[in-house]
Amino acid sequence: MKNFINWVTDQAVCPLRRPFKFSYFRYVLYFMIVWLVTSLSILIGRQTSFIYKTWRVKLPARQACIHPRLLLDDPVMLKTLKRYPPTLCKGEENWVYVVNGTLYFSQAALRRHVNYSCTYEPLLREGDYKYSWGHAVNITSGFPITSDFFRVECSNSKQRLHKGLHAGVAYTIERGVKETPPLVEGFKGLSVAILGFDSMSRMSWLRRLNETREYFHDKLGAIELEGHNIVGDGTTAVLFPMLTGKFEWELPEARLHYPNASQLDNFPFLWHDFRKAGYLTSWSNANPKSAPFNWRMLGFDQQPTDFYTRPFYQAFEEMVPHKKRDCFGSVPFSSTWLNYFRDIFYMYKHQRKFLFHFLVEMTHDDNNLITKMDTEIKTLVQTLFEGGYLDNTVLILMGDHGARYNSVRSTLAGKLEERLPYFSFLFPKWFEEKYPEAIQNLRDNTKKLTTPFDIHETLKDFLQFGGTGEARVSDRGISLFKQIPPERSCGHAKIAPHWCACLEWKNISMQDPGANGALQFTLDTINNYTADYREDCALLSVEKVTDASKLETRREVLKFKQTDSDGGFYKIDFKDKSKNEIALYQLTFNTTPGHGHFEVTVTHEVIRNVYRVSEKEISRINKYGNDPACILNKNRQIRQYCYCLSNLKS
């Protein structure tokens, strides 16, 4: 074979090096060689193309939605920040308390009073707008309650000694039979428990619930969404997409005083699906007047979930004067709300649950009131975690949107924070070990654009897991267990421009004064990193700017003022004169000496003309090789910024 190749080479190539003499044999040989080379080229080209298409590396796309760098120490927002001590309720200790479904009289009441009798009256729901009291029965301490909400009245022969409204969690046959075998699909019956707080943005949560966040996020490892964007105005515009996967206008008419309106019983709420799968369900809103499905809607005919607190809070508002509603007798109102949530776990530890409890009073009109509950919320989470009640439960802490009261909402920071609520997940450790790809996708998605529609798709996965992998950017709702494409924009997620908190990209020239300031600030920052090693590292200067972009708040957000009382169905006002107070500059530039290539994102506080940049926001994007060899043994942390003076001498 080797001799044949040599002969062909000699016959085909060598003649090209000497005077050409035509022969028929050589003509045929040339033709065969050309044909063979051409065929091989085509074949190799096709194979190469196939290999390239099959194995090519997909370069990461530039993320379309960049959210604003909101500041914890924003001076505008800090002006509204106040902290309050926990509520202290005065007066006589409550006569009655409930533990594990059993009613007891307090020791103080037993010591103080003798020869008295007490009656128990269950609270009965008669639709969403009416309640009544059941037949009164005589009770003694140790009575197993037959309903979650009830009235106790105690008296002696001379006078009434006590009359109060109380709450606990009763064990009933209907709830008890919910314990069924694990699901074949989904996450093996993992429970979902949600505590929601009205009008709590992510930044407000970080400013006001330090104790809770330190425990929930820092110690237990909860996963927070940093780019979670609302899709409409107010609580209802968040909860419908989250719980039904629909905008309000995509659902049947349910508004008060509208023709052909119906109650919400047949709406496709997720709790119906969870209930069919054997879960205990709960919907608890602590303010019956402003409840999202009742304030301007017809509410429910039948009780929508296994646990439903609306009659209790209706009775509370009628029985307790407005000025005294911070307390439930000797117990803070907030404690009563949290304890009911906790007691469902106590009484039904082994049943699968889908619980959604939502608090309005401590946050809606004034976010600062939530500071009274910081220790309480942290203690509740700690109690459930250490008691093993979260071993098979994902606990979600969330806000529906940011504060909407005028003093804050009229500022640019307030507008942006309104659009970016708090949302955080705590999964059991076994879940993270069993579904590592799903959890990794969730972590990756925390910095991407997410919406209540995505939460809906994520919660559906608990019933039937749809897998991981990259989602389609065209989908309105994407499970957070999938990879959200980086090119996702508000348009893809069906967020109207005036609700979109994503910053708007603009290519700019270096004639922009802010860009020049950002560039100089970055250069000064880099040189400051190496200042202590100036005998080794050269002072850098800018050689060339290769790219400059500016990210600002969208015009629609700046000019947005208010919507109508129907959640923006018919009227949206754009009359505000707000101006951009924060801009982000993304710059790519080369430095000299050494031709370092850097990419940086700089925050510019326009009003104070202050620039901010952290080391994490400065990237060296070309190899630096031996440039920093002189300081590797002194400070390796600054190697990307150092060009050794010794390199100039060599």
C-alpha positions as CSV (number, residue, x, y, z in Angstrom):
1,M,0.0,0.0,0.0
2,K,2.8,2.3,0.9
3,N,4.5,1.6,-2.5
4,F,1.3,2.3,-4.3
5,I,0.9,5.7,-2.6
6,N,4.5,6.6,-3.5
7,W,3.9,5.6,-7.1
8,V,0.7,7.7,-7.3
9,T,2.6,10.6,-5.8
10,D,5.4,10.2,-8.2
11,Q,3.1,10.0,-11.2
12,A,0.7,12.7,-10.1
13,V,2.9,15.3,-8.3
14,C,6.3,14.9,-9.8
15,P,5.1,15.6,-13.4
16,L,4.1,19.0,-12.1
17,R,7.7,19.7,-11.3
18,R,9.0,18.8,-14.8
19,P,7.9,19.6,-18.3
20,F,4.5,18.3,-18.9
21,K,4.2,15.4,-21.4
22,F,0.6,14.3,-22.2
23,S,-0.3,10.6,-22.0
24,Y,-3.7,9.0,-21.9
25,F,-2.8,7.1,-18.7
26,R,-1.8,10.2,-16.8
27,Y,-5.0,12.0,-18.0
28,V,-7.2,9.3,-16.5
29,L,-5.1,9.3,-13.3
30,Y,-5.4,13.0,-12.9
31,F,-9.2,12.7,-13.3
32,M,-9.4,10.0,-10.7
33,I,-7.4,12.0,-8.2
34,V,-9.5,15.1,-8.7
35,W,-12.7,13.1,-8.3
36,L,-11.4,11.4,-5.2
37,V,-10.2,14.7,-3.5
38,T,-13.5,16.4,-4.4
39,S,-15.6,13.5,-3.0
40,L,-13.5,13.4,0.2
41,S,-13.8,17.2,0.7
42,I,-17.6,17.1,0.4
43,L,-17.8,14.1,2.8
44,I,-15.5,15.7,5.3
45,G,-17.3,19.0,5.0
46,R,-20.6,17.3,5.7
47,Q,-19.2,15.4,8.7
48,T,-17.5,18.5,10.0
49,S,-20.8,20.5,9.7
50,F,-22.7,17.7,11.5
51,I,-20.2,17.5,14.3
52,Y,-20.2,21.3,14.6
53,K,-24.0,21.5,14.7
54,T,-24.1,18.6,17.2
55,W,-21.3,19.6,19.6
56,R,-21.0,23.3,19.2
57,V,-20.9,25.3,22.5
58,K,-23.8,27.6,22.9
59,L,-22.4,31.0,24.0
60,P,-24.3,32.6,26.9
61,A,-26.8,35.2,25.7
62,R,-26.8,38.7,27.2
63,Q,-29.6,38.9,29.8
64,A,-32.4,41.0,28.4
65,C,-33.9,42.1,31.8
66,I,-31.6,43.9,34.2
67,H,-33.3,45.1,37.3
68,P,-32.3,48.3,39.0
69,R,-29.7,48.3,41.8
70,L,-32.0,49.4,44.5
71,L,-30.2,50.6,47.7
72,L,-30.9,49.4,51.2
73,D,-29.6,52.8,52.4
74,D,-31.5,54.8,49.9
75,P,-32.0,58.1,51.8
76,V,-35.5,58.6,50.4
77,M,-36.6,55.2,51.7
78,L,-34.7,55.5,55.0
79,K,-36.7,58.6,55.8
80,T,-39.8,56.4,56.1
81,L,-38.1,53.7,58.2
82,K,-39.2,53.2,61.8
83,R,-38.9,50.3,64.2
84,Y,-41.4,49.4,66.9
85,P,-41.2,47.0,69.8
86,P,-43.5,44.0,69.9
87,T,-47.1,44.7,70.8
88,L,-47.7,44.4,74.5
89,C,-51.4,43.7,75.4
90,K,-52.6,44.9,78.8
91,G,-55.5,43.7,80.9
92,E,-56.6,40.4,82.3
93,E,-55.0,37.3,80.8
94,N,-57.3,35.5,78.4
95,W,-59.4,32.9,80.1
96,V,-59.2,30.4,77.3
97,Y,-56.4,29.0,75.3
98,V,-56.2,26.0,72.9
99,V,-53.4,23.4,72.7
100,N,-53.6,20.5,70.2
101,G,-57.4,21.0,69.7
102,T,-58.2,21.0,73.4
103,L,-59.6,24.0,75.2
104,Y,-58.1,24.9,78.6
105,F,-58.8,27.7,81.2
106,S,-55.9,29.7,82.2
107,Q,-54.4,29.2,85.7
108,A,-55.0,32.9,86.5
109,A,-58.7,32.6,85.8
110,L,-59.0,29.4,87.9
111,R,-57.2,31.1,90.8
112,R,-59.2,34.3,90.6
113,H,-62.7,32.9,90.1
114,V,-64.8,30.1,91.7
115,N,-68.3,28.8,91.3
116,Y,-68.7,29.8,87.7
117,S,-69.8,28.0,84.5
118,C,-68.9,28.4,80.9
119,T,-70.6,27.8,77.6
120,Y,-69.1,27.1,74.1
121,E,-70.7,28.4,70.9
122,P,-69.2,27.4,67.5
123,L,-69.0,30.1,64.8
124,L,-70.9,29.0,61.7
125,R,-70.3,30.3,58.2
126,E,-73.3,31.2,56.1
127,G,-71.7,32.3,52.9
128,D,-68.9,34.9,52.6
129,Y,-71.0,37.8,54.0
130,K,-72.9,36.3,56.9
131,Y,-72.1,34.1,60.0
132,S,-74.1,32.8,63.0
133,W,-73.5,31.1,66.3
134,G,-74.3,27.4,66.9
135,H,-76.0,25.8,69.9
136,A,-74.3,26.6,73.2
137,V,-72.9,23.7,75.3
138,N,-71.5,23.7,78.8
139,I,-67.8,23.1,79.0
140,T,-65.0,22.6,81.5
141,S,-61.2,22.8,81.1
142,G,-60.0,20.1,78.8
143,F,-62.9,20.3,76.3
144,P,-62.0,19.1,72.8
145,I,-63.1,21.9,70.5
146,T,-65.5,20.9,67.7
147,S,-64.9,24.0,65.5
148,D,-61.9,26.2,64.8
149,F,-63.6,29.4,65.8
150,F,-65.9,29.8,68.8
151,R,-67.2,32.0,71.5
152,V,-66.9,31.3,75.2
153,E,-69.0,32.9,77.9
154,C,-68.4,32.4,81.6
155,S,-70.6,33.7,84.5
156,N,-71.5,33.1,88.1
157,S,-74.8,33.6,89.8
158,K,-74.2,37.4,90.0
159,Q,-72.5,38.5,86.8
160,R,-70.9,37.6,83.5
161,L,-67.2,37.2,84.1
162,H,-65.9,36.6,80.6
163,K,-67.0,36.7,77.0
164,G,-64.6,36.3,74.2
165,L,-63.9,35.1,70.6
166,H,-61.3,32.4,70.3
167,A,-59.5,30.4,67.6
168,G,-57.8,27.0,67.5
169,V,-57.6,24.1,65.1
170,A,-60.1,21.3,65.7
171,Y,-59.5,17.7,64.6
172,T,-62.3,16.5,62.4
173,I,-63.0,13.3,60.6
174,E,-63.3,15.1,57.2
175,R,-59.8,16.5,57.6
176,G,-58.3,13.4,59.1
177,V,-59.1,11.2,56.2
178,K,-57.0,13.4,53.9
179,E,-54.0,11.2,54.9
180,T,-53.5,9.1,51.7
181,P,-50.6,7.3,50.1
182,P,-47.9,9.3,48.5
183,L,-48.4,10.6,45.0
184,V,-47.0,8.6,42.1
185,E,-45.9,11.7,40.3
186,G,-44.9,15.1,41.5
187,F,-42.6,15.5,44.5
188,K,-44.0,12.6,46.6
189,G,-46.6,14.7,48.3
190,L,-44.3,17.6,49.3
191,S,-46.5,20.1,51.2
192,V,-46.7,23.8,50.3
193,A,-47.1,26.4,53.1
194,I,-47.2,30.2,52.2
195,L,-47.1,33.1,54.5
196,G,-47.9,36.3,52.6
197,F,-47.7,39.9,53.7
198,D,-49.4,42.7,51.9
199,S,-47.4,45.5,50.3
200,M,-43.9,44.1,51.2
201,S,-41.2,44.8,48.6
202,R,-38.0,42.8,48.7
203,M,-36.1,45.9,49.8
204,S,-38.6,46.8,52.5
205,W,-38.3,43.2,53.8
206,L,-34.6,43.5,54.0
207,R,-34.8,46.8,55.9
208,R,-37.5,45.8,58.4
209,L,-37.3,42.0,59.0
210,N,-33.6,41.6,59.8
211,E,-34.1,38.9,62.4
212,T,-36.4,36.8,60.2
213,R,-34.2,37.1,57.1
214,E,-31.0,36.3,59.0
215,Y,-32.6,33.1,60.2
216,F,-34.6,32.1,57.1
217,H,-32.1,33.1,54.4
218,D,-28.7,33.2,56.1
219,K,-29.0,30.2,58.5
220,L,-31.5,27.9,56.9
221,G,-30.5,28.7,53.3
222,A,-33.8,30.0,51.8
223,I,-33.7,30.9,48.1
224,E,-34.8,34.5,47.3
225,L,-36.0,35.8,44.0
226,E,-34.2,39.0,43.2
227,G,-36.0,39.9,40.0
228,H,-39.6,39.0,40.9
229,N,-41.9,41.5,39.0
230,I,-45.6,42.1,39.4
231,V,-47.9,41.9,36.4
232,G,-50.6,44.3,37.5
233,D,-51.9,46.7,40.1
234,G,-52.6,45.5,43.7
235,T,-53.1,42.2,45.4
236,T,-55.8,40.7,43.2
237,A,-53.6,41.2,40.1
238,V,-50.9,39.1,41.8
239,L,-53.0,36.4,43.3
240,F,-55.1,35.5,40.2
241,P,-52.0,34.8,38.1
242,M,-50.3,33.0,41.0
243,L,-53.3,30.8,42.0
244,T,-55.2,30.4,38.6
245,G,-52.5,31.1,35.9
246,K,-54.9,33.7,34.5
247,F,-55.2,37.5,34.4
248,E,-58.5,38.7,35.9
249,W,-59.9,39.6,32.5
250,E,-59.4,36.1,31.3
251,L,-61.6,34.7,34.1
252,P,-65.4,34.9,34.3
253,E,-66.9,38.2,35.5
254,A,-67.0,38.3,39.3
255,R,-67.0,42.0,40.2
256,L,-69.7,43.5,42.4
257,H,-72.5,45.3,40.6
258,Y,-71.5,44.0,37.2
259,P,-74.0,42.2,34.9
260,N,-73.8,38.4,34.8
261,A,-71.2,38.4,37.5
262,S,-70.9,35.1,39.4
263,Q,-69.1,34.0,42.6
264,L,-65.6,32.5,42.4
265,D,-66.4,28.9,43.4
266,N,-65.6,27.5,39.9
267,F,-62.5,29.5,39.2
268,P,-59.5,27.3,38.5
269,F,-57.7,27.9,41.9
270,L,-54.7,25.7,42.5
271,W,-56.2,24.6,45.9
272,H,-58.9,22.7,44.0
273,D,-56.2,20.6,42.3
274,F,-54.3,20.0,45.5
275,R,-57.5,19.1,47.3
276,K,-58.3,16.4,44.6
277,A,-54.8,15.1,45.2
278,G,-55.5,14.5,48.9
279,Y,-54.1,17.7,50.3
280,L,-55.6,19.7,53.2
281,T,-56.1,23.2,51.9
282,S,-56.3,26.6,53.5
283,W,-57.0,30.2,52.4
284,S,-56.7,32.7,55.2
285,N,-57.0,36.5,54.8
286,A,-56.9,38.4,58.0
287,N,-58.9,41.4,56.7
288,P,-62.4,40.6,55.5
289,K,-63.2,44.0,54.1
290,S,-60.1,44.3,51.8
291,A,-59.8,40.6,51.1
292,P,-58.7,40.3,47.4
293,F,-61.6,38.0,46.4
294,N,-64.2,40.0,48.3
295,W,-63.3,43.7,48.3
296,R,-64.7,44.4,44.8
297,M,-65.8,40.8,44.0
298,L,-68.6,38.5,45.0
299,G,-66.5,36.1,47.0
300,F,-67.4,32.4,47.5
301,D,-70.7,30.6,48.0
302,Q,-69.2,27.4,49.4
303,Q,-66.2,27.4,51.7
304,P,-63.3,27.2,49.2
305,T,-60.8,25.4,51.4
306,D,-60.6,23.0,54.4
307,F,-59.4,25.9,56.6
308,Y,-61.0,29.2,56.0
309,T,-60.7,32.1,58.5
310,R,-63.1,34.7,57.0
311,P,-66.0,34.2,59.4
312,F,-63.6,34.5,62.4
313,Y,-62.2,37.9,61.3
314,Q,-65.7,39.1,60.4
315,A,-66.8,38.4,64.0
316,F,-63.6,39.9,65.3
317,E,-64.2,43.2,63.5
318,E,-67.8,43.4,64.9
319,M,-66.9,42.4,68.4
320,V,-63.7,44.4,68.9
321,P,-63.5,48.3,68.7
322,H,-61.2,49.5,66.0
323,K,-58.8,51.2,68.4
324,K,-58.2,47.9,70.3
325,R,-57.6,45.7,67.3
326,D,-53.9,45.4,67.9
327,C,-54.8,42.8,70.6
328,F,-56.9,39.8,70.9
329,G,-57.6,40.2,74.6
330,S,-54.2,39.6,76.2
331,V,-52.7,38.2,72.9
332,P,-51.4,40.3,70.0
333,F,-53.5,40.1,66.9
334,S,-50.4,39.0,64.9
335,S,-49.8,36.1,67.3
336,T,-53.4,34.9,66.8
337,W,-52.8,34.9,63.0
338,L,-49.4,33.1,63.2
339,N,-50.6,30.6,65.8
340,Y,-53.5,29.4,63.7
341,F,-51.0,28.7,60.9
342,R,-48.7,26.9,63.3
343,D,-51.5,24.8,64.9
344,I,-52.5,23.3,61.5
345,F,-49.1,21.7,61.5
346,Y,-49.5,20.6,65.1
347,M,-52.8,18.9,64.5
348,Y,-52.2,17.5,61.0
349,K,-48.5,16.8,61.0
350,H,-48.6,13.9,58.6
351,Q,-51.2,15.1,56.1
352,R,-50.2,16.8,52.9
353,K,-51.1,20.5,52.9
354,F,-51.5,23.5,50.7
355,L,-51.7,26.5,52.9
356,F,-51.9,30.1,52.0
357,H,-52.2,32.7,54.8
358,F,-52.2,36.4,54.0
359,L,-51.8,39.3,56.4
360,V,-52.8,42.9,55.6
361,E,-53.0,44.9,58.8
362,M,-49.3,45.0,59.8
363,T,-48.0,46.1,56.4
364,H,-50.7,47.6,54.1
365,D,-50.9,51.2,55.3
366,D,-47.5,51.3,57.0
367,N,-44.7,48.8,56.4
368,N,-43.1,49.8,59.6
369,L,-45.7,48.0,61.7
370,I,-44.2,44.7,60.5
371,T,-41.1,45.4,62.7
372,K,-43.3,44.5,65.7
373,M,-43.6,40.9,64.2
374,D,-40.0,40.3,63.3
375,T,-39.2,38.2,66.3
376,E,-42.6,36.4,66.1
377,I,-42.1,35.4,62.5
378,K,-38.6,34.2,63.1
379,T,-39.8,32.2,66.1
380,L,-42.6,30.6,64.1
381,V,-40.2,29.5,61.4
382,Q,-37.7,28.2,64.0
383,T,-40.5,26.3,65.8
384,L,-41.7,24.6,62.6
385,F,-38.2,23.8,61.4
386,E,-36.8,22.4,64.7
387,G,-40.0,20.5,65.3
388,G,-39.6,18.6,62.0
389,Y,-42.8,20.1,60.6
390,L,-40.9,21.4,57.5
391,D,-39.2,18.0,56.8
392,N,-41.8,17.4,54.0
393,T,-42.8,21.0,53.3
394,V,-41.6,23.9,51.2
395,L,-42.2,27.1,53.2
396,I,-42.7,30.3,51.2
397,L,-42.5,33.8,52.6
398,M,-43.7,36.5,50.2
399,G,-45.1,39.9,49.6
400,D,-47.6,40.6,46.9
401,H,-46.2,43.9,45.8
402,G,-44.3,46.9,47.3
403,A,-45.8,49.7,49.3
404,R,-48.5,51.7,47.5
405,Y,-49.2,54.5,50.0
406,N,-48.6,58.0,48.5
407,S,-45.6,59.2,50.5
408,V,-43.5,56.4,49.1
409,R,-45.1,55.5,45.9
410,S,-44.7,59.0,44.4
411,T,-40.9,58.6,44.5
412,L,-38.9,56.8,41.9
413,A,-37.5,54.3,44.4
414,G,-41.0,53.7,45.6
415,K,-42.3,53.0,42.1
416,L,-39.6,50.5,41.5
417,E,-39.9,48.8,44.8
418,E,-43.7,48.5,44.3
419,R,-43.0,46.4,41.2
420,L,-40.5,44.1,43.0
421,P,-42.0,42.2,45.9
422,Y,-40.3,39.8,48.3
423,F,-40.4,36.1,47.4
424,S,-38.4,33.3,49.1
425,F,-38.5,29.5,49.2
426,L,-37.2,27.1,51.9
427,F,-36.9,23.5,50.8
428,P,-36.1,20.4,52.9
429,K,-32.5,19.3,52.6
430,W,-33.6,15.9,51.1
431,F,-35.4,17.7,48.3
432,E,-32.2,19.6,47.3
433,E,-30.3,16.3,47.3
434,K,-32.9,14.4,45.3
435,Y,-33.6,17.1,42.7
436,P,-30.3,18.9,42.4
437,E,-30.9,20.1,38.8
438,A,-34.3,21.6,39.7
439,I,-32.8,23.5,42.7
440,Q,-29.8,24.7,40.6
441,N,-32.2,26.0,38.0
442,L,-34.2,27.8,40.7
443,R,-31.0,29.4,42.1
444,D,-29.9,30.5,38.6
445,N,-33.4,32.0,38.0
446,T,-33.2,34.1,41.2
447,K,-31.4,36.9,39.2
448,K,-33.7,36.6,36.1
449,L,-37.1,38.1,35.4
450,T,-39.8,36.1,37.2
451,T,-43.6,36.7,37.7
452,P,-46.6,35.3,39.6
453,F,-47.3,33.3,36.4
454,D,-44.0,31.5,37.0
455,I,-45.0,30.8,40.6
456,H,-48.2,29.2,39.3
457,E,-46.3,26.8,37.0
458,T,-43.8,26.0,39.8
459,L,-46.6,25.1,42.2
460,K,-48.2,22.8,39.6
461,D,-44.9,20.9,39.6
462,F,-45.7,19.7,43.1
463,L,-48.6,17.7,41.7
464,Q,-46.9,16.6,38.4
465,F,-43.3,17.4,37.9
466,G,-42.7,18.8,34.4
467,G,-38.9,18.2,34.5
468,T,-36.0,20.5,34.1
469,G,-34.2,21.8,31.0
470,E,-34.5,25.1,29.3
471,A,-38.0,26.6,28.9
472,R,-39.4,28.3,25.9
473,V,-39.0,32.0,26.1
474,S,-42.4,32.5,24.5
475,D,-44.2,30.9,27.5
476,R,-46.0,33.4,29.7
477,G,-45.5,31.2,32.8
478,I,-42.3,29.1,33.3
479,S,-41.7,26.8,36.2
480,L,-38.7,28.0,38.2
481,F,-37.4,24.4,38.1
482,K,-36.6,25.0,34.4
483,Q,-34.0,27.3,33.0
484,I,-35.5,30.7,32.2
485,P,-33.9,31.9,29.0
486,P,-31.7,34.9,29.5
487,E,-33.3,36.7,26.6
488,R,-36.6,36.8,28.4
489,S,-38.1,40.3,28.5
490,C,-41.3,41.8,29.9
491,G,-42.9,41.4,26.5
492,H,-42.3,37.6,26.7
493,A,-43.6,37.5,30.3
494,K,-46.7,39.6,29.3
495,I,-45.8,42.4,31.7
496,A,-47.2,45.8,30.5
497,P,-44.5,48.4,30.1
498,H,-45.7,50.5,33.0
499,W,-45.3,47.5,35.4
500,C,-41.9,46.5,34.0
501,A,-39.0,47.2,36.3
502,C,-36.4,46.0,33.9
503,L,-34.1,48.8,33.0
504,E,-34.0,50.0,29.4
505,W,-30.7,49.5,27.4
506,K,-29.3,52.4,25.5
507,N,-26.0,52.4,23.6
508,I,-24.2,55.7,24.3
509,S,-21.1,57.5,23.4
510,M,-18.5,58.7,25.9
511,Q,-19.8,62.2,25.4
512,D,-22.3,61.3,28.1
513,P,-21.0,63.0,31.2
514,G,-22.2,60.2,33.5
515,A,-20.3,57.7,31.4
516,N,-17.1,59.6,31.7
517,G,-17.6,59.9,35.4
518,A,-18.3,56.2,35.7
519,L,-15.1,55.4,33.7
520,Q,-12.9,57.6,35.8
521,F,-14.4,56.2,39.0
522,T,-13.7,52.7,37.8
523,L,-10.1,53.5,36.9
524,D,-9.6,55.2,40.2
525,T,-11.0,52.1,42.0
526,I,-8.7,49.7,40.1
527,N,-5.7,51.9,40.8
528,N,-6.7,52.1,44.5
529,Y,-6.7,48.2,44.7
530,T,-3.0,48.3,43.7
531,A,-2.0,51.5,45.5
532,D,-0.2,49.7,48.3
533,Y,1.9,47.9,45.8
534,R,2.9,50.9,43.6
535,E,6.6,49.9,43.7
536,D,5.4,46.7,41.8
537,C,2.3,47.6,39.9
538,A,2.0,50.3,37.3
539,L,-0.5,53.1,37.5
540,L,-3.1,52.3,34.8
541,S,-4.8,54.7,32.4
542,V,-7.5,54.2,29.8
543,E,-6.2,53.2,26.4
544,K,-9.6,52.8,24.6
545,V,-13.3,52.4,25.4
546,T,-14.7,49.6,23.2
547,D,-18.3,49.6,24.4
548,A,-20.6,51.8,26.4
549,S,-24.2,51.2,27.5
550,K,-26.6,52.9,29.8
551,L,-29.5,51.3,31.7
552,E,-32.3,53.5,33.0
553,T,-35.8,53.2,34.3
554,R,-38.3,53.0,31.6
555,R,-40.3,56.1,30.6
556,E,-43.6,54.3,31.3
557,V,-42.5,53.7,34.9
558,L,-41.2,57.2,35.4
559,K,-44.4,58.8,34.2
560,F,-46.8,56.3,35.8
561,K,-49.0,57.8,38.5
562,Q,-52.0,55.7,39.3
563,T,-54.7,53.2,38.1
564,D,-58.4,53.0,38.6
565,S,-60.1,51.2,41.5
566,D,-60.7,48.2,39.3
567,G,-57.0,47.4,39.1
568,G,-56.2,49.3,36.0
569,F,-58.9,47.8,33.8
570,Y,-59.9,51.0,32.3
571,K,-57.7,53.9,33.4
572,I,-54.0,54.4,33.9
573,D,-52.7,57.9,34.5
574,F,-49.3,58.9,33.2
575,K,-48.9,62.4,34.7
576,D,-46.0,62.1,37.0
577,K,-42.9,64.3,36.5
578,S,-40.4,61.8,38.1
579,K,-36.9,61.8,36.7
580,N,-34.3,59.0,36.7
581,E,-32.5,59.1,40.0
582,I,-30.3,56.1,39.3
583,A,-28.5,55.0,36.1
584,L,-26.3,52.0,35.5
585,Y,-23.4,52.2,33.1
586,Q,-21.9,49.1,31.5
587,L,-18.5,49.9,30.1
588,T,-15.8,47.8,28.3
589,F,-12.4,49.3,28.0
590,N,-8.6,48.6,27.6
591,T,-6.0,49.9,30.0
592,T,-2.3,50.8,29.4
593,P,0.3,49.7,30.1
594,G,-0.4,46.0,29.6
595,H,-3.5,46.1,27.4
596,G,-5.8,44.8,30.1
597,H,-9.4,44.4,28.9
598,F,-12.1,45.2,31.6
599,E,-15.9,45.1,31.8
600,V,-17.6,47.0,34.6
601,T,-21.1,47.9,35.8
602,V,-21.2,51.2,37.7
603,T,-24.2,52.6,39.6
604,H,-24.7,56.4,39.4
605,E,-26.9,58.1,41.9
606,V,-27.8,61.1,39.7
607,I,-29.2,63.5,42.3
608,R,-26.2,63.2,44.7
609,N,-23.8,62.6,41.7
610,V,-22.3,59.6,43.6
611,Y,-20.9,56.5,41.8
612,R,-20.8,53.0,43.3
613,V,-18.9,49.9,42.1
614,S,-17.9,46.7,43.9
615,E,-15.1,44.4,43.1
616,K,-17.6,41.8,41.9
617,E,-18.8,44.2,39.3
618,I,-15.4,44.6,37.6
619,S,-14.3,41.8,35.3
620,R,-11.0,41.2,33.6
621,I,-12.1,39.7,30.3
622,N,-8.7,38.9,28.7
623,K,-5.9,36.7,30.0
624,Y,-3.3,38.4,32.1
625,G,-0.7,35.7,31.9
626,N,2.6,36.9,33.6
627,D,1.4,40.5,33.9
628,P,1.0,40.3,37.7
629,A,3.9,37.8,38.4
630,C,5.6,40.3,40.7
631,I,2.8,40.4,43.3
632,L,1.5,36.8,43.2
633,N,3.3,36.0,46.4
634,K,2.2,39.2,48.0
635,N,-1.5,39.6,47.2
636,R,-3.0,37.3,44.7
637,Q,-6.4,39.0,45.1
638,I,-5.3,42.0,43.0
639,R,-3.6,40.0,40.2
640,Q,-6.2,41.0,37.6
641,Y,-5.5,44.7,38.2
642,C,-1.7,44.6,38.4
643,Y,0.7,45.1,35.5
644,C,4.2,44.7,36.9
645,L,6.6,47.6,36.3
646,S,9.3,45.0,35.8
647,N,7.5,44.0,32.5
648,L,8.2,47.5,31.2
649,K,11.9,47.1,31.7
650,S,12.2,43.7,30.1
